[in-house]
Amino acid sequence: MTFSNTTIQYHVTLNTKTQVFMVYDAQNHEKVAYGVTIEKAVKELQKSI
């Protein structure tokens, strides 16, 4: 599923074993960020762009 905010589009997955969200850029799947919440993962992704 693709989500977007005002600056980026991203995909979200949840690792059910570790309970960590993985967010990756919809345009470049090599850019990935992790967080215990979707919001934290998105913030980390925005930092890397």
C-alpha positions in Angstrom: 0.0 0.0 0.0 1.4 3.4 -0.9 0.9 6.4 1.4 2.0 10.0 1.0 2.4 13.1 3.0 3.2 16.6 1.6 6.8 15.7 0.7 7.2 12.0 -0.1 5.3 8.8 -1.1 6.2 5.7 0.8 5.3 2.1 1.5 4.8 0.6 5.0 5.4 -2.9 6.2 5.4 -4.3 9.7 7.8 -7.0 10.9 5.5 -9.0 13.2 8.4 -10.8 14.9 10.2 -7.6 16.0 7.1 -5.3 15.9 9.1 -2.7 13.9 7.7 -0.7 11.0 9.7 -0.5 7.8 9.0 2.5 5.6 10.6 2.8 2.1 10.5 5.4 -0.5 8.0 4.6 -3.3 10.3 6.0 -5.9 13.5 4.4 -4.6 13.1 1.1 -2.7 16.8 1.3 -1.6 15.9 4.1 0.8 14.5 2.4 3.9 13.9 3.5 7.5 12.7 1.7 10.6 10.7 2.8 13.7 8.5 1.5 16.5 5.7 3.7 15.0 4.9 4.6 11.4 5.4 8.2 12.3 8.9 7.6 13.6 9.8 5.5 10.6 8.6 8.2 8.2 10.6 10.9 10.1 13.7 8.7 9.7 13.0 8.2 6.0 12.6 12.0 5.5 16.0 12.6 7.1 17.6 10.2 4.6 16.1 12.0 1.5 
